[in-house]
Amino acid sequence: MAFLFKEAKKEARVISLAIDYNFEKLLTQAVFDFLEKRSHNTKKTANSYMNSFWSSAVVSVLSKWIKDGMKVPAEKIASLGMPLFPQKKKNK
């Protein structure tokens, strides 16, 4: 998940413009497509709804993070514990 936010930070200006021009639907669709490709679940219908939900959530968080000036590190945003994205366990 941190990868997503690090890449988004690199493209913050483009994402910000997309949001300003109400292209959130396109961003959400791009995230949805990404999630669909990563899905290995046999329950396609239920999984599709879950991916729809999380794609909207991810775009919303990205939008807020960018609008707030990306002051919070990408790793911290990624570690918020969004259930869809498994967190890597730290070795103790």
Biopython code that builds the backbone (N, CA, C, O; Angstrom):
import numpy as np
from Bio.PDB.StructureBuilder import StructureBuilder

atoms = [
    (1, "MET", "N", (0.826, -1.193, 0.000)),
    (1, "MET", "CA", (0.000, 0.000, 0.000)),
    (1, "MET", "C", (0.869, 1.254, 0.000)),
    (1, "MET", "O", (0.512, 2.253, -0.625)),
    (2, "ALA", "N", (2.000, 1.212, 0.691)),
    (2, "ALA", "CA", (2.888, 2.372, 0.719)),
    (2, "ALA", "C", (3.337, 2.729, -0.697)),
    (2, "ALA", "O", (3.505, 3.903, -1.029)),
    (3, "PHE", "N", (3.527, 1.702, -1.525)),
    (3, "PHE", "CA", (3.930, 1.929, -2.909)),
    (3, "PHE", "C", (2.933, 2.838, -3.620)),
    (3, "PHE", "O", (3.323, 3.761, -4.335)),
    (4, "LEU", "N", (1.647, 2.572, -3.418)),
    (4, "LEU", "CA", (0.594, 3.372, -4.053)),
    (4, "LEU", "C", (0.720, 4.844, -3.673)),
    (4, "LEU", "O", (0.645, 5.720, -4.534)),
    (5, "PHE", "N", (0.911, 5.114, -2.387)),
    (5, "PHE", "CA", (0.988, 6.497, -1.933)),
    (5, "PHE", "C", (2.297, 7.167, -2.349)),
    (5, "PHE", "O", (2.320, 8.366, -2.625)),
    (6, "LYS", "N", (3.381, 6.401, -2.395)),
    (6, "LYS", "CA", (4.655, 6.963, -2.870)),
    (6, "LYS", "C", (4.546, 7.348, -4.344)),
    (6, "LYS", "O", (5.016, 8.409, -4.756)),
    (7, "GLU", "N", (3.923, 6.478, -5.126)),
    (7, "GLU", "CA", (3.727, 6.784, -6.548)),
    (7, "GLU", "C", (2.764, 7.955, -6.728)),
    (7, "GLU", "O", (2.969, 8.804, -7.595)),
    (8, "ALA", "N", (1.727, 7.998, -5.916)),
    (8, "ALA", "CA", (0.770, 9.107, -5.987)),
    (8, "ALA", "C", (1.453, 10.424, -5.651)),
    (8, "ALA", "O", (1.138, 11.458, -6.241)),
    (9, "LYS", "N", (2.381, 10.391, -4.712)),
    (9, "LYS", "CA", (3.101, 11.616, -4.338)),
    (9, "LYS", "C", (3.902, 12.143, -5.529)),
    (9, "LYS", "O", (3.978, 13.352, -5.745)),
    (10, "LYS", "N", (4.497, 11.232, -6.297)),
    (10, "LYS", "CA", (5.253, 11.633, -7.490)),
    (10, "LYS", "C", (4.343, 12.308, -8.513)),
    (10, "LYS", "O", (4.764, 13.211, -9.236)),
    (11, "GLU", "N", (3.090, 11.857, -8.562)),
    (11, "GLU", "CA", (2.130, 12.368, -9.543)),
    (11, "GLU", "C", (1.080, 13.262, -8.894)),
    (11, "GLU", "O", (-0.025, 13.408, -9.416)),
    (12, "ALA", "N", (1.424, 13.856, -7.765)),
    (12, "ALA", "CA", (0.452, 14.650, -6.997)),
    (12, "ALA", "C", (-0.167, 15.771, -7.823)),
    (12, "ALA", "O", (-1.368, 16.018, -7.717)),
    (13, "ARG", "N", (0.611, 16.438, -8.624)),
    (13, "ARG", "CA", (0.086, 17.557, -9.423)),
    (13, "ARG", "C", (-0.976, 17.069, -10.407)),
    (13, "ARG", "O", (-2.030, 17.689, -10.548)),
    (14, "VAL", "N", (-0.697, 15.970, -11.078)),
    (14, "VAL", "CA", (-1.646, 15.414, -12.048)),
    (14, "VAL", "C", (-2.915, 14.942, -11.334)),
    (14, "VAL", "O", (-4.026, 15.199, -11.798)),
    (15, "ILE", "N", (-2.744, 14.254, -10.211)),
    (15, "ILE", "CA", (-3.904, 13.776, -9.449)),
    (15, "ILE", "C", (-4.719, 14.949, -8.938)),
    (15, "ILE", "O", (-5.948, 14.923, -8.981)),
    (16, "SER", "N", (-4.038, 15.977, -8.454)),
    (16, "SER", "CA", (-4.725, 17.169, -7.959)),
    (16, "SER", "C", (-5.540, 17.837, -9.068)),
    (16, "SER", "O", (-6.679, 18.246, -8.843)),
    (17, "LEU", "N", (-4.965, 17.945, -10.244)),
    (17, "LEU", "CA", (-5.701, 18.507, -11.384)),
    (17, "LEU", "C", (-6.906, 17.643, -11.739)),
    (17, "LEU", "O", (-7.989, 18.156, -12.020)),
    (18, "ALA", "N", (-6.707, 16.333, -11.723)),
    (18, "ALA", "CA", (-7.818, 15.422, -12.026)),
    (18, "ALA", "C", (-8.955, 15.616, -11.033)),
    (18, "ALA", "O", (-10.126, 15.624, -11.413)),
    (19, "ILE", "N", (-8.611, 15.772, -9.774)),
    (19, "ILE", "CA", (-9.628, 15.989, -8.742)),
    (19, "ILE", "C", (-10.303, 17.340, -8.943)),
    (19, "ILE", "O", (-11.525, 17.449, -8.842)),
    (20, "ASP", "N", (-9.509, 18.369, -9.228)),
    (20, "ASP", "CA", (-10.065, 19.708, -9.462)),
    (20, "ASP", "C", (-11.050, 19.721, -10.626)),
    (20, "ASP", "O", (-12.022, 20.476, -10.613)),
    (21, "TYR", "N", (-10.800, 18.894, -11.622)),
    (21, "TYR", "CA", (-11.667, 18.851, -12.798)),
    (21, "TYR", "C", (-12.675, 17.702, -12.737)),
    (21, "TYR", "O", (-13.203, 17.261, -13.757)),
    (22, "ASN", "N", (-12.925, 17.232, -11.513)),
    (22, "ASN", "CA", (-13.951, 16.207, -11.262)),
    (22, "ASN", "C", (-13.716, 14.893, -12.010)),
    (22, "ASN", "O", (-14.658, 14.270, -12.501)),
    (23, "PHE", "N", (-12.470, 14.488, -12.090)),
    (23, "PHE", "CA", (-12.147, 13.212, -12.721)),
    (23, "PHE", "C", (-11.977, 12.101, -11.685)),
    (23, "PHE", "O", (-11.347, 11.080, -11.962)),
    (24, "GLU", "N", (-12.540, 12.302, -10.493)),
    (24, "GLU", "CA", (-12.430, 11.284, -9.451)),
    (24, "GLU", "C", (-13.009, 9.948, -9.909)),
    (24, "GLU", "O", (-12.525, 8.882, -9.528)),
    (25, "LYS", "N", (-14.047, 10.024, -10.729)),
    (25, "LYS", "CA", (-14.669, 8.792, -11.226)),
    (25, "LYS", "C", (-13.658, 7.985, -12.044)),
    (25, "LYS", "O", (-13.599, 6.761, -11.928)),
    (26, "LEU", "N", (-12.866, 8.669, -12.869)),
    (26, "LEU", "CA", (-11.841, 7.974, -13.655)),
    (26, "LEU", "C", (-10.754, 7.404, -12.753)),
    (26, "LEU", "O", (-10.289, 6.284, -12.969)),
    (27, "LEU", "N", (-10.347, 8.173, -11.740)),
    (27, "LEU", "CA", (-9.350, 7.679, -10.795)),
    (27, "LEU", "C", (-9.881, 6.460, -10.046)),
    (27, "LEU", "O", (-9.173, 5.470, -9.862)),
    (28, "THR", "N", (-11.136, 6.549, -9.620)),
    (28, "THR", "CA", (-11.755, 5.435, -8.906)),
    (28, "THR", "C", (-11.813, 4.199, -9.799)),
    (28, "THR", "O", (-11.552, 3.088, -9.338)),
    (29, "GLN", "N", (-12.153, 4.386, -11.070)),
    (29, "GLN", "CA", (-12.207, 3.261, -12.006)),
    (29, "GLN", "C", (-10.822, 2.650, -12.199)),
    (29, "GLN", "O", (-10.690, 1.429, -12.285)),
    (30, "ALA", "N", (-9.790, 3.490, -12.267)),
    (30, "ALA", "CA", (-8.423, 2.986, -12.421)),
    (30, "ALA", "C", (-8.014, 2.146, -11.208)),
    (30, "ALA", "O", (-7.408, 1.085, -11.360)),
    (31, "VAL", "N", (-8.347, 2.621, -10.010)),
    (31, "VAL", "CA", (-8.035, 1.856, -8.795)),
    (31, "VAL", "C", (-8.849, 0.560, -8.773)),
    (31, "VAL", "O", (-8.332, -0.499, -8.420)),
    (32, "PHE", "N", (-10.118, 0.653, -9.152)),
    (32, "PHE", "CA", (-10.979, -0.539, -9.206)),
    (32, "PHE", "C", (-10.382, -1.586, -10.147)),
    (32, "PHE", "O", (-10.301, -2.764, -9.800)),
    (33, "ASP", "N", (-9.967, -1.154, -11.333)),
    (33, "ASP", "CA", (-9.374, -2.080, -12.302)),
    (33, "ASP", "C", (-8.112, -2.726, -11.739)),
    (33, "ASP", "O", (-7.880, -3.921, -11.919)),
    (34, "PHE", "N", (-7.299, -1.919, -11.054)),
    (34, "PHE", "CA", (-6.088, -2.425, -10.420)),
    (34, "PHE", "C", (-6.435, -3.501, -9.390)),
    (34, "PHE", "O", (-5.809, -4.561, -9.353)),
    (35, "LEU", "N", (-7.436, -3.218, -8.558)),
    (35, "LEU", "CA", (-7.850, -4.174, -7.525)),
    (35, "LEU", "C", (-8.437, -5.444, -8.139)),
    (35, "LEU", "O", (-8.196, -6.547, -7.648)),
    (36, "GLU", "N", (-9.197, -5.285, -9.199)),
    (36, "GLU", "CA", (-9.781, -6.452, -9.872)),
    (36, "GLU", "C", (-8.680, -7.367, -10.408)),
    (36, "GLU", "O", (-8.796, -8.590, -10.326)),
    (37, "LYS", "N", (-7.628, -6.790, -10.947)),
    (37, "LYS", "CA", (-6.523, -7.592, -11.480)),
    (37, "LYS", "C", (-5.792, -8.335, -10.369)),
    (37, "LYS", "O", (-5.285, -9.438, -10.578)),
    (38, "ARG", "N", (-5.740, -7.725, -9.189)),
    (38, "ARG", "CA", (-5.042, -8.341, -8.054)),
    (38, "ARG", "C", (-5.898, -9.372, -7.336)),
    (38, "ARG", "O", (-5.383, -10.151, -6.535)),
    (39, "SER", "N", (-7.174, -9.388, -7.607)),
    (39, "SER", "CA", (-8.086, -10.292, -6.898)),
    (39, "SER", "C", (-7.901, -11.722, -7.368)),
    (39, "SER", "O", (-7.879, -12.010, -8.565)),
    (40, "HIS", "N", (-7.770, -12.596, -6.409)),
    (40, "HIS", "CA", (-7.655, -14.021, -6.725)),
    (40, "HIS", "C", (-8.775, -14.782, -6.035)),
    (40, "HIS", "O", (-8.673, -15.986, -5.800)),
    (41, "ASN", "N", (-9.824, -14.080, -5.720)),
    (41, "ASN", "CA", (-10.950, -14.652, -4.992)),
    (41, "ASN", "C", (-11.913, -15.300, -5.979)),
    (41, "ASN", "O", (-12.179, -14.750, -7.048)),
    (42, "THR", "N", (-12.427, -16.456, -5.623)),
    (42, "THR", "CA", (-13.363, -17.151, -6.509)),
    (42, "THR", "C", (-14.765, -16.564, -6.437)),
    (42, "THR", "O", (-15.583, -16.824, -7.319)),
    (43, "LYS", "N", (-15.056, -15.789, -5.419)),
    (43, "LYS", "CA", (-16.369, -15.161, -5.265)),
    (43, "LYS", "C", (-16.361, -13.823, -6.007)),
    (43, "LYS", "O", (-16.319, -12.758, -5.392)),
    (44, "LYS", "N", (-16.403, -13.898, -7.315)),
    (44, "LYS", "CA", (-16.244, -12.714, -8.167)),
    (44, "LYS", "C", (-17.255, -11.610, -7.877)),
    (44, "LYS", "O", (-16.876, -10.441, -7.799)),
    (45, "THR", "N", (-18.522, -11.951, -7.716)),
    (45, "THR", "CA", (-19.547, -10.922, -7.525)),
    (45, "THR", "C", (-19.325, -10.160, -6.232)),
    (45, "THR", "O", (-19.287, -8.930, -6.239)),
    (46, "ALA", "N", (-19.179, -10.868, -5.131)),
    (46, "ALA", "CA", (-18.957, -10.215, -3.837)),
    (46, "ALA", "C", (-17.647, -9.450, -3.853)),
    (46, "ALA", "O", (-17.563, -8.344, -3.320)),
    (47, "ASN", "N", (-16.636, -10.029, -4.456)),
    (47, "ASN", "CA", (-15.329, -9.393, -4.525)),
    (47, "ASN", "C", (-15.397, -8.100, -5.329)),
    (47, "ASN", "O", (-14.731, -7.123, -4.987)),
    (48, "SER", "N", (-16.181, -8.086, -6.375)),
    (48, "SER", "CA", (-16.330, -6.896, -7.200)),
    (48, "SER", "C", (-16.936, -5.741, -6.399)),
    (48, "SER", "O", (-16.526, -4.591, -6.550)),
    (49, "TYR", "N", (-17.910, -6.055, -5.553)),
    (49, "TYR", "CA", (-18.506, -5.019, -4.703)),
    (49, "TYR", "C", (-17.494, -4.504, -3.683)),
    (49, "TYR", "O", (-17.426, -3.306, -3.408)),
    (50, "MET", "N", (-16.720, -5.416, -3.133)),
    (50, "MET", "CA", (-15.699, -5.009, -2.174)),
    (50, "MET", "C", (-14.662, -4.116, -2.860)),
    (50, "MET", "O", (-14.244, -3.106, -2.294)),
    (51, "ASN", "N", (-14.251, -4.481, -4.064)),
    (51, "ASN", "CA", (-13.291, -3.667, -4.807)),
    (51, "ASN", "C", (-13.870, -2.302, -5.147)),
    (51, "ASN", "O", (-13.148, -1.305, -5.141)),
    (52, "SER", "N", (-15.148, -2.248, -5.439)),
    (52, "SER", "CA", (-15.807, -0.969, -5.703)),
    (52, "SER", "C", (-15.756, -0.079, -4.464)),
    (52, "SER", "O", (-15.430, 1.105, -4.550)),
    (53, "PHE", "N", (-16.079, -0.656, -3.327)),
    (53, "PHE", "CA", (-16.044, 0.082, -2.063)),
    (53, "PHE", "C", (-14.643, 0.612, -1.777)),
    (53, "PHE", "O", (-14.468, 1.795, -1.486)),
    (54, "TRP", "N", (-13.642, -0.274, -1.860)),
    (54, "TRP", "CA", (-12.284, 0.128, -1.505)),
    (54, "TRP", "C", (-11.664, 1.073, -2.525)),
    (54, "TRP", "O", (-10.849, 1.917, -2.152)),
    (55, "SER", "N", (-12.019, 0.962, -3.784)),
    (55, "SER", "CA", (-11.466, 1.896, -4.769)),
    (55, "SER", "C", (-11.941, 3.312, -4.466)),
    (55, "SER", "O", (-11.171, 4.264, -4.591)),
    (56, "SER", "N", (-13.197, 3.457, -4.070)),
    (56, "SER", "CA", (-13.704, 4.782, -3.676)),
    (56, "SER", "C", (-13.002, 5.280, -2.422)),
    (56, "SER", "O", (-12.668, 6.460, -2.319)),
    (57, "ALA", "N", (-12.778, 4.380, -1.470)),
    (57, "ALA", "CA", (-12.104, 4.764, -0.228)),
    (57, "ALA", "C", (-10.673, 5.218, -0.495)),
    (57, "ALA", "O", (-10.229, 6.230, 0.047)),
    (58, "VAL", "N", (-9.956, 4.478, -1.323)),
    (58, "VAL", "CA", (-8.565, 4.821, -1.624)),
    (58, "VAL", "C", (-8.482, 6.180, -2.308)),
    (58, "VAL", "O", (-7.636, 6.999, -1.950)),
    (59, "VAL", "N", (-9.345, 6.429, -3.285)),
    (59, "VAL", "CA", (-9.333, 7.716, -3.988)),
    (59, "VAL", "C", (-9.687, 8.846, -3.022)),
    (59, "VAL", "O", (-9.109, 9.930, -3.105)),
    (60, "SER", "N", (-10.607, 8.614, -2.130)),
    (60, "SER", "CA", (-10.976, 9.625, -1.140)),
    (60, "SER", "C", (-9.794, 9.959, -0.227)),
    (60, "SER", "O", (-9.524, 11.131, 0.035)),
    (61, "VAL", "N", (-9.097, 8.939, 0.253)),
    (61, "VAL", "CA", (-7.930, 9.158, 1.116)),
    (61, "VAL", "C", (-6.822, 9.863, 0.334)),
    (61, "VAL", "O", (-6.208, 10.804, 0.836)),
    (62, "LEU", "N", (-6.565, 9.409, -0.892)),
    (62, "LEU", "CA", (-5.553, 10.067, -1.736)),
    (62, "LEU", "C", (-5.887, 11.539, -1.949)),
    (62, "LEU", "O", (-5.019, 12.404, -1.837)),
    (63, "SER", "N", (-7.129, 11.809, -2.250)),
    (63, "SER", "CA", (-7.579, 13.175, -2.496)),
    (63, "SER", "C", (-7.343, 14.055, -1.277)),
    (63, "SER", "O", (-6.794, 15.150, -1.395)),
    (64, "LYS", "N", (-7.756, 13.582, -0.109)),
    (64, "LYS", "CA", (-7.574, 14.358, 1.117)),
    (64, "LYS", "C", (-6.096, 14.552, 1.422)),
    (64, "LYS", "O", (-5.673, 15.650, 1.781)),
    (65, "TRP", "N", (-5.320, 13.504, 1.282)),
    (65, "TRP", "CA", (-3.888, 13.557, 1.566)),
    (65, "TRP", "C", (-3.191, 14.589, 0.675)),
    (65, "TRP", "O", (-2.378, 15.380, 1.153)),
    (66, "ILE", "N", (-3.510, 14.575, -0.608)),
    (66, "ILE", "CA", (-2.900, 15.523, -1.545)),
    (66, "ILE", "C", (-3.373, 16.942, -1.250)),
    (66, "ILE", "O", (-2.564, 17.870, -1.233)),
    (67, "LYS", "N", (-4.681, 17.126, -1.017)),
    (67, "LYS", "CA", (-5.209, 18.461, -0.703)),
    (67, "LYS", "C", (-4.612, 19.024, 0.574)),
    (67, "LYS", "O", (-4.461, 20.238, 0.709)),
    (68, "ASP", "N", (-4.269, 18.139, 1.523)),
    (68, "ASP", "CA", (-3.662, 18.569, 2.783)),
    (68, "ASP", "C", (-2.161, 18.796, 2.665)),
    (68, "ASP", "O", (-1.495, 19.076, 3.662)),
    (69, "GLY", "N", (-1.628, 18.679, 1.464)),
    (69, "GLY", "CA", (-0.217, 18.964, 1.236)),
    (69, "GLY", "C", (0.724, 17.805, 1.495)),
    (69, "GLY", "O", (1.935, 18.005, 1.582)),
    (70, "MET", "N", (0.196, 16.598, 1.621)),
    (70, "MET", "CA", (0.994, 15.380, 1.810)),
    (70, "MET", "C", (1.971, 15.511, 2.967)),
    (70, "MET", "O", (3.100, 15.025, 2.893)),
    (71, "LYS", "N", (1.536, 16.169, 4.032)),
    (71, "LYS", "CA", (2.391, 16.386, 5.204)),
    (71, "LYS", "C", (2.632, 15.098, 5.979)),
    (71, "LYS", "O", (3.684, 14.923, 6.595)),
    (72, "VAL", "N", (1.663, 14.207, 5.947)),
    (72, "VAL", "CA", (1.801, 12.912, 6.614)),
    (72, "VAL", "C", (2.568, 11.985, 5.670)),
    (72, "VAL", "O", (2.220, 11.892, 4.493)),
    (73, "PRO", "N", (3.604, 11.298, 6.160)),
    (73, "PRO", "CA", (4.375, 10.410, 5.278)),
    (73, "PRO", "C", (3.503, 9.323, 4.640)),
    (73, "PRO", "O", (2.545, 8.838, 5.241)),
    (74, "ALA", "N", (3.860, 8.962, 3.420)),
    (74, "ALA", "CA", (3.118, 7.936, 2.677)),
    (74, "ALA", "C", (3.011, 6.640, 3.473)),
    (74, "ALA", "O", (1.970, 5.983, 3.458)),
    (75, "GLU", "N", (4.081, 6.274, 4.163)),
    (75, "GLU", "CA", (4.085, 5.039, 4.942)),
    (75, "GLU", "C", (3.041, 5.082, 6.056)),
    (75, "GLU", "O", (2.397, 4.076, 6.352)),
    (76, "LYS", "N", (2.879, 6.252, 6.670)),
    (76, "LYS", "CA", (1.902, 6.401, 7.758)),
    (76, "LYS", "C", (0.482, 6.266, 7.204)),
    (76, "LYS", "O", (-0.362, 5.603, 7.806)),
    (77, "ILE", "N", (0.225, 6.897, 6.058)),
    (77, "ILE", "CA", (-1.096, 6.783, 5.434)),
    (77, "ILE", "C", (-1.360, 5.319, 5.073)),
    (77, "ILE", "O", (-2.450, 4.798, 5.310)),
    (78, "ALA", "N", (-0.361, 4.672, 4.505)),
    (78, "ALA", "CA", (-0.517, 3.276, 4.093)),
    (78, "ALA", "C", (-0.748, 2.347, 5.281)),
    (78, "ALA", "O", (-1.365, 1.292, 5.134)),
    (79, "SER", "N", (-0.261, 2.731, 6.442)),
    (79, "SER", "CA", (-0.396, 1.865, 7.620)),
    (79, "SER", "C", (-1.688, 2.109, 8.389)),
    (79, "SER", "O", (-1.857, 1.596, 9.495)),
    (80, "LEU", "N", (-2.596, 2.883, 7.818)),
    (80, "LEU", "CA", (-3.862, 3.149, 8.496)),
    (80, "LEU", "C", (-4.666, 1.877, 8.728)),
    (80, "LEU", "O", (-5.620, 1.871, 9.505)),
    (81, "GLY", "N", (-4.287, 0.825, 8.066)),
    (81, "GLY", "CA", (-4.945, -0.454, 8.296)),
    (81, "GLY", "C", (-6.174, -0.669, 7.451)),
    (81, "GLY", "O", (-7.141, -1.277, 7.911)),
    (82, "MET", "N", (-6.160, -0.188, 6.233)),
    (82, "MET", "CA", (-7.281, -0.469, 5.349)),
    (82, "MET", "C", (-7.322, -1.978, 5.141)),
    (82, "MET", "O", (-6.391, -2.547, 4.570)),
    (83, "PRO", "N", (-8.372, -2.626, 5.591)),
    (83, "PRO", "CA", (-8.425, -4.089, 5.622)),
    (83, "PRO", "C", (-8.166, -4.787, 4.295)),
    (83, "PRO", "O", (-7.680, -5.918, 4.286)),
    (84, "LEU", "N", (-8.471, -4.154, 3.195)),
    (84, "LEU", "CA", (-8.285, -4.812, 1.909)),
    (84, "LEU", "C", (-6.814, -5.055, 1.611)),
    (84, "LEU", "O", (-6.455, -6.022, 0.938)),
    (85, "PHE", "N", (-5.978, -4.178, 2.114)),
    (85, "PHE", "CA", (-4.566, -4.242, 1.800)),
    (85, "PHE", "C", (-3.812, -4.861, 2.961)),
    (85, "PHE", "O", (-3.662, -4.235, 4.010)),
    (86, "PRO", "N", (-3.336, -6.083, 2.782)),
    (86, "PRO", "CA", (-2.627, -6.735, 3.885)),
    (86, "PRO", "C", (-1.369, -5.958, 4.245)),
    (86, "PRO", "O", (-0.619, -5.514, 3.375)),
    (87, "GLN", "N", (-1.162, -5.808, 5.524)),
    (87, "GLN", "CA", (0.022, -5.117, 6.019)),
    (87, "GLN", "C", (1.130, -6.144, 6.211)),
    (87, "GLN", "O", (0.883, -7.259, 6.672)),
    (88, "LYS", "N", (2.344, -5.763, 5.857)),
    (88, "LYS", "CA", (3.474, -6.654, 6.091)),
    (88, "LYS", "C", (3.745, -6.681, 7.587)),
    (88, "LYS", "O", (3.783, -5.646, 8.252)),
    (89, "LYS", "N", (3.930, -7.880, 8.091)),
    (89, "LYS", "CA", (4.222, -8.014, 9.511)),
    (89, "LYS", "C", (5.688, -7.708, 9.743)),
    (89, "LYS", "O", (6.564, -8.162, 9.007)),
    (90, "LYS", "N", (5.931, -6.926, 10.782)),
    (90, "LYS", "CA", (7.304, -6.576, 11.131)),
    (90, "LYS", "C", (7.921, -7.713, 11.927)),
    (90, "LYS", "O", (7.282, -8.302, 12.799)),
    (91, "ASN", "N", (9.172, -8.010, 11.613)),
    (91, "ASN", "CA", (9.887, -9.029, 12.380)),
    (91, "ASN", "C", (10.238, -8.459, 13.734)),
    (91, "ASN", "O", (10.728, -7.335, 13.841)),
    (92, "LYS", "N", (9.987, -9.234, 14.756)),
    (92, "LYS", "CA", (10.278, -8.764, 16.117)),
    (92, "LYS", "C", (11.614, -9.252, 16.586)),
    (92, "LYS", "O", (12.022, -8.952, 17.708)),
]
sb = StructureBuilder()
sb.init_structure("model")
sb.init_model(0)
sb.init_chain("A")
sb.init_seg("    ")
for serial, (resi, resn, name, xyz) in enumerate(atoms, 1):
    if name == "N":
        sb.init_residue(resn, " ", resi, " ")
    sb.init_atom(name, np.array(xyz, "f"), 0.0, 1.0, " ", f" {name:<3s}", serial, name[0])
structure = sb.get_structure()
